[in-house]
Amino acid sequence: MRHKLSRISMVLGASGMLAVGLASGAYAATTAGAGNTAKAAASSPTWHTVLSVPNGQFGSVVATGRTSGWAFQGGGTAYERTGATAWKKVAFPGTGGVVNVAGASSPSNVWAALKSSSGQATELYRWNGRSWTAAKSFQGSLTAISVLGPNDVWVFGGSDYTGVTHFNGRTWTEVSSTLQGGSALSDNNVWAFNGTDVDHYNGRTWTATNVASLLPPQLSGHAPSSLTNIAALAPNDVYATGEGEQTPRGGPGVLLHYNGHSWTKAAESGAFATISGESLASDGEGGLWITAESYPSRLEGALFHYSAGQITAVNLGAFDYSVSQIHGTAEALSAGFQAGTGTSTGVVWQYS
């Protein structure tokens, strides 16, 4: 069980001697400052529940606007967001498995990958604003989808299906058969990885950069450290996660950053260890939301935040599997479930 974290905030006022020395003016300034502090605290963004479904779990969420998006539950069920606090239950194709990744370019262009219960196959579906239709089948699981437009979609495999495939509105083309994970900014700016190599596609060829020196050192008798995920936010702003192989359960986790010229280690944390396919999303303020596994417990579905060189755990008292930025804002959605006695409650949270 993960221990619940407590966060305590304290505001320190002026000392008694200073207050006496400044008399009433000091009191007025202090109370005004306290009022401003209270207002700031009241308006500070927080994670709060926007959807709660008994007897369920959400495996993925995607925001398509300020008050629109999708949350995907197993068993052929999805929920479409139709307002700030309104969600509509929608039948989703397929009765087995779970949607583990999704992407969208608009409310009428949403793509979701349904991984079979066995994990051996994935069916990719598309929402056109009216209905869901099957788009393509894959052997193995998908770990990322970049939806650039209705006729421009990139999908990326994982360890059981290595490959990068592109859809141009008419045909599907395999662009790589060896890479996994990935993130596309355009058809001429695509990122993926393999082992300790970060690979960049310029529309014609892949170029690999080895970042092994930025990952945790390999321990004797253990597998080498490796990359686990990548997210391109801009041509000069790309993040990648990696993980060491420390005993007994792996870790620590590292976050790497590309500034348009070179890769550096942005942060390292003994608190998290990532797995391929978990979500990375911009926080809209120069930082990053990360859903991963906690270390050393390897508890699946933990949420972390990266900002100013630090990675911190975010405790929602639940399991978080997916996070999606509300484009153009510093707001986000996250989805997972709260465990109960013999049951669970599917939850979607919003950071705003």
C-alpha positions as CSV (number, residue, x, y, z in Angstrom):
1,M,0.0,0.0,0.0
2,R,1.2,3.5,-0.8
3,H,1.4,5.8,2.3
4,K,-0.6,8.9,2.0
5,L,1.5,12.0,1.8
6,S,0.6,15.1,3.8
7,R,1.3,18.7,2.7
8,I,1.4,21.4,5.3
9,S,1.5,25.1,4.4
10,M,2.5,27.7,7.0
11,V,2.5,31.5,6.7
12,L,4.9,33.2,9.0
13,G,4.0,36.7,10.1
14,A,6.2,39.5,11.6
15,S,7.7,39.0,15.0
16,G,6.1,40.7,18.1
17,M,9.0,43.2,18.5
18,L,8.8,44.3,14.9
19,A,5.0,44.7,15.1
20,V,5.4,46.9,18.2
21,G,8.0,49.0,16.5
22,L,5.9,49.6,13.4
23,A,2.7,50.1,15.3
24,S,-0.6,50.3,13.4
25,G,1.0,50.7,10.0
26,A,2.7,47.3,10.5
27,Y,-0.7,45.7,11.4
28,A,-2.4,47.1,8.3
29,A,0.4,45.9,6.1
30,T,0.4,42.4,7.8
31,T,-3.4,42.0,7.5
32,A,-3.4,43.2,3.9
33,G,-0.6,40.7,3.1
34,A,-2.5,37.9,4.8
35,G,-5.6,38.8,2.8
36,N,-3.6,38.6,-0.4
37,T,-2.0,35.3,0.6
38,A,-5.5,33.9,1.3
39,K,-6.8,35.1,-2.0
40,A,-3.8,33.6,-3.8
41,A,-4.2,30.3,-2.0
42,A,-7.9,30.2,-2.8
43,S,-7.2,30.7,-6.5
44,S,-4.2,28.4,-6.7
45,P,-4.9,25.4,-9.1
46,T,-5.5,22.0,-7.5
47,W,-6.5,18.5,-8.6
48,H,-10.2,17.9,-8.1
49,T,-12.7,15.3,-9.2
50,V,-14.8,15.9,-12.3
51,L,-16.1,12.4,-12.9
52,S,-16.6,9.5,-10.5
53,V,-18.0,6.1,-11.7
54,P,-18.6,3.3,-9.2
55,N,-17.4,-0.2,-10.0
56,G,-15.0,0.9,-12.7
57,Q,-11.5,1.9,-13.7
58,F,-10.2,4.4,-16.3
59,G,-7.2,3.4,-18.3
60,S,-6.8,6.5,-20.4
61,V,-8.0,10.1,-20.7
62,V,-7.7,12.7,-23.5
63,A,-8.7,16.3,-23.3
64,T,-10.0,17.8,-26.6
65,G,-10.9,21.3,-25.2
66,R,-11.5,23.2,-22.0
67,T,-14.7,21.3,-21.4
68,S,-14.5,18.4,-23.8
69,G,-12.7,15.1,-23.8
70,W,-12.9,11.4,-23.3
71,A,-12.2,8.9,-20.5
72,F,-12.0,5.2,-21.4
73,Q,-13.1,2.4,-19.2
74,G,-12.8,-1.3,-19.8
75,G,-15.6,-3.5,-20.9
76,G,-16.7,-1.5,-23.9
77,T,-17.5,1.7,-22.1
78,A,-16.3,5.3,-22.5
79,Y,-17.4,8.7,-21.2
80,E,-17.5,11.8,-23.4
81,R,-17.2,15.1,-21.7
82,T,-19.9,17.5,-22.8
83,G,-19.5,20.3,-20.4
84,A,-17.6,21.6,-17.3
85,T,-19.2,19.0,-15.1
86,A,-21.2,16.9,-17.6
87,W,-20.2,13.5,-19.0
88,K,-22.1,11.2,-21.2
89,K,-21.7,7.4,-21.2
90,V,-21.0,6.1,-24.7
91,A,-20.7,2.5,-25.9
92,F,-17.1,1.8,-27.1
93,P,-16.4,-1.0,-29.6
94,G,-15.0,-4.2,-28.1
95,T,-16.0,-5.8,-24.8
96,G,-12.6,-7.1,-23.6
97,G,-9.3,-5.4,-22.9
98,V,-8.7,-1.7,-22.0
99,V,-7.9,1.5,-23.8
100,N,-4.3,2.3,-22.6
101,V,-3.5,5.2,-25.0
102,A,-5.5,7.8,-26.8
103,G,-4.9,11.0,-28.8
104,A,-6.9,13.8,-30.4
105,S,-6.6,16.9,-32.6
106,S,-10.2,18.1,-32.0
107,P,-13.5,16.9,-30.4
108,S,-14.4,15.3,-33.7
109,N,-11.0,13.5,-34.3
110,V,-10.2,11.2,-31.4
111,W,-8.2,8.0,-31.7
112,A,-8.1,5.3,-29.0
113,A,-6.1,2.0,-28.8
114,L,-7.9,-0.9,-27.3
115,K,-5.4,-3.5,-26.0
116,S,-6.8,-7.0,-25.7
117,S,-7.0,-8.8,-22.4
118,S,-4.1,-11.0,-23.4
119,G,-2.0,-8.0,-24.5
120,Q,-1.2,-9.7,-27.7
121,A,-3.2,-7.5,-30.0
122,T,-4.5,-3.9,-30.3
123,E,-7.4,-2.5,-32.2
124,L,-7.2,1.2,-33.1
125,Y,-10.5,3.1,-33.2
126,R,-11.4,6.5,-34.5
127,W,-14.2,8.9,-33.4
128,N,-15.5,11.3,-36.1
129,G,-17.8,13.3,-33.9
130,R,-20.7,10.9,-34.4
131,S,-19.5,7.3,-34.0
132,W,-16.5,5.0,-33.3
133,T,-15.1,2.9,-36.2
134,A,-12.2,0.5,-36.4
135,A,-9.1,2.0,-38.1
136,K,-6.4,-0.6,-37.9
137,S,-5.3,-3.7,-36.1
138,F,-1.8,-4.2,-34.6
139,Q,0.0,-7.2,-33.1
140,G,1.1,-6.3,-29.6
141,S,0.4,-3.1,-27.8
142,L,0.7,0.5,-28.7
143,T,2.3,2.9,-26.3
144,A,1.7,6.4,-27.8
145,I,-0.4,8.1,-30.4
146,S,0.3,11.5,-31.9
147,V,-2.8,12.9,-33.7
148,L,-1.7,15.9,-35.9
149,G,-4.9,16.1,-37.9
150,P,-7.7,13.9,-39.4
151,N,-5.3,12.7,-42.1
152,D,-2.1,12.7,-40.1
153,V,-1.7,10.2,-37.3
154,W,1.5,8.6,-35.8
155,V,1.3,5.4,-33.7
156,F,4.1,3.9,-31.7
157,G,4.6,0.4,-30.4
158,G,6.2,-0.9,-27.2
159,S,8.5,-3.8,-26.2
160,D,6.1,-6.4,-27.6
161,Y,5.5,-4.6,-30.8
162,T,8.4,-2.4,-31.9
163,G,7.5,-0.1,-34.7
164,V,6.4,3.4,-35.8
165,T,3.5,3.7,-38.2
166,H,2.1,6.7,-40.0
167,F,-1.4,7.3,-41.4
168,N,-1.8,9.9,-44.2
169,G,-5.5,9.7,-44.5
170,R,-5.4,6.9,-47.1
171,T,-2.7,4.4,-46.2
172,W,-0.7,3.2,-43.3
173,T,3.1,3.1,-43.7
174,E,5.6,1.5,-41.4
175,V,8.4,4.1,-40.8
176,S,10.4,2.0,-38.4
177,S,10.3,-1.6,-37.3
178,T,12.8,-1.3,-34.4
179,L,11.9,1.8,-32.5
180,Q,9.3,2.1,-29.7
181,G,7.5,4.9,-27.8
182,G,7.4,8.2,-29.6
183,S,6.0,11.6,-30.1
184,A,5.5,13.6,-33.3
185,L,5.4,17.3,-33.8
186,S,5.0,17.1,-37.5
187,D,5.7,14.6,-40.3
188,N,9.3,16.1,-40.4
189,N,9.9,16.1,-36.7
190,V,9.2,12.7,-35.0
191,W,10.9,11.3,-32.0
192,A,11.2,7.7,-30.7
193,F,13.7,5.6,-28.8
194,N,15.4,2.2,-28.6
195,G,17.4,1.1,-25.6
196,T,19.7,4.0,-24.8
197,D,19.3,5.7,-28.2
198,V,16.9,8.6,-28.8
199,D,16.0,8.7,-32.5
200,H,14.8,11.7,-34.6
201,Y,13.0,11.5,-37.9
202,N,13.3,14.4,-40.3
203,G,10.8,13.1,-42.9
204,R,13.4,11.1,-44.7
205,T,15.8,9.3,-42.3
206,W,16.2,8.5,-38.6
207,T,19.2,9.9,-36.7
208,A,20.2,8.2,-33.4
209,T,21.8,9.9,-30.4
210,N,23.1,7.7,-27.6
211,V,22.3,9.1,-24.1
212,A,23.6,6.2,-22.0
213,S,25.9,8.6,-20.1
214,L,22.8,10.4,-18.8
215,L,21.1,7.3,-17.5
216,P,21.8,5.7,-14.2
217,P,25.0,3.5,-14.4
218,Q,24.6,-0.2,-15.0
219,L,25.0,-2.4,-12.0
220,S,27.1,-5.6,-12.2
221,G,24.9,-8.6,-13.1
222,H,21.9,-6.4,-14.1
223,A,20.5,-5.2,-17.4
224,P,21.6,-1.8,-18.6
225,S,19.5,1.3,-18.0
226,S,17.2,2.2,-20.7
227,L,14.8,4.9,-22.0
228,T,11.1,4.4,-21.4
229,N,9.2,7.3,-22.9
230,I,9.5,10.5,-24.8
231,A,7.4,13.6,-25.3
232,A,8.1,16.4,-27.9
233,L,6.5,19.7,-26.8
234,A,8.4,21.9,-29.3
235,P,11.4,21.5,-31.6
236,N,13.6,22.8,-28.9
237,D,11.7,21.3,-26.0
238,V,11.7,17.5,-25.9
239,Y,11.6,15.3,-22.7
240,A,12.5,11.6,-22.3
241,T,12.3,9.4,-19.3
242,G,14.6,6.5,-18.4
243,E,15.1,3.9,-15.7
244,G,18.0,2.2,-14.0
245,E,18.1,-1.4,-13.0
246,Q,19.0,-1.1,-9.3
247,T,18.0,-4.0,-7.0
248,P,15.6,-5.2,-6.0
249,R,13.0,-3.6,-8.3
250,G,14.7,-1.2,-10.7
251,G,14.9,2.5,-10.7
252,P,15.8,5.3,-10.1
253,G,13.9,7.3,-12.7
254,V,15.6,10.0,-14.7
255,L,14.2,12.8,-16.9
256,L,16.2,14.0,-19.8
257,H,15.7,17.2,-21.8
258,Y,16.6,18.3,-25.4
259,N,16.9,22.1,-25.9
260,G,17.3,22.0,-29.7
261,H,21.0,21.3,-29.6
262,S,21.9,18.7,-27.0
263,W,20.5,16.3,-24.4
264,T,21.0,16.9,-20.7
265,K,19.8,15.3,-17.5
266,A,17.0,17.5,-16.2
267,A,16.3,15.6,-13.0
268,E,16.7,12.2,-11.2
269,S,14.5,10.8,-8.6
270,G,14.6,7.8,-6.3
271,A,10.8,8.1,-5.9
272,F,9.7,7.0,-9.4
273,A,10.5,4.4,-12.0
274,T,8.8,4.6,-15.4
275,I,7.4,1.9,-17.7
276,S,7.0,2.2,-21.4
277,G,3.7,3.7,-22.5
278,E,2.9,5.7,-19.4
279,S,1.9,9.3,-20.0
280,L,3.9,12.5,-20.3
281,A,2.1,15.8,-20.6
282,S,3.1,19.5,-20.5
283,D,1.9,21.4,-17.5
284,G,1.7,24.5,-19.7
285,E,4.2,26.3,-17.5
286,G,7.5,24.8,-18.5
287,G,7.1,21.7,-16.5
288,L,5.8,18.2,-17.0
289,W,3.2,15.8,-15.6
290,I,4.3,12.1,-15.4
291,T,2.3,9.0,-14.7
292,A,4.5,6.1,-13.9
293,E,5.3,3.6,-11.2
294,S,6.5,4.6,-7.8
295,Y,9.9,3.4,-6.6
296,P,10.8,1.2,-4.8
297,S,7.3,-0.2,-4.4
298,R,6.7,-0.4,-8.1
299,L,3.1,0.7,-7.4
300,E,1.5,1.2,-10.8
301,G,-0.4,4.4,-11.5
302,A,1.5,7.1,-9.6
303,L,1.4,10.8,-10.6
304,F,4.5,13.0,-10.5
305,H,5.2,16.6,-11.4
306,Y,8.5,18.0,-12.8
307,S,9.3,21.7,-12.4
308,A,12.5,23.7,-12.1
309,G,14.8,20.7,-11.9
310,Q,12.7,18.8,-9.3
311,I,10.4,15.8,-9.5
312,T,7.7,15.5,-6.8
313,A,5.0,13.0,-6.1
314,V,1.4,14.1,-6.3
315,N,-0.9,12.1,-4.0
316,L,-4.5,11.9,-5.1
317,G,-5.2,8.9,-2.9
318,A,-5.7,6.8,-6.0
319,F,-4.1,5.1,-8.9
320,D,-3.4,7.4,-11.8
321,Y,-2.8,5.8,-15.3
322,S,-3.1,8.7,-17.7
323,V,-2.6,12.5,-17.9
324,S,-3.5,14.9,-20.7
325,Q,-2.9,18.6,-21.0
326,I,-5.8,20.8,-21.9
327,H,-4.2,22.3,-24.9
328,G,-3.2,26.0,-24.7
329,T,-3.7,26.1,-20.9
330,A,-2.0,25.2,-17.6
331,E,-4.8,22.8,-16.9
332,A,-4.9,19.0,-17.3
333,L,-7.0,15.9,-16.9
334,S,-5.8,12.7,-15.1
335,A,-7.6,9.4,-14.9
336,G,-7.4,6.2,-12.9
337,F,-9.3,4.6,-10.0
338,Q,-9.7,4.6,-6.2
339,A,-9.5,1.2,-4.7
340,G,-12.1,0.0,-2.3
341,T,-13.1,-3.2,-0.5
342,G,-13.8,-5.7,-3.2
343,T,-14.5,-2.9,-5.7
344,S,-13.1,0.3,-7.3
345,T,-14.3,3.7,-8.4
346,G,-13.2,5.1,-11.7
347,V,-12.1,8.7,-11.3
348,V,-11.2,11.6,-13.6
349,W,-9.5,14.6,-12.0
350,Q,-8.9,18.1,-13.4
351,Y,-6.0,20.4,-12.5
352,S,-7.3,23.9,-12.6
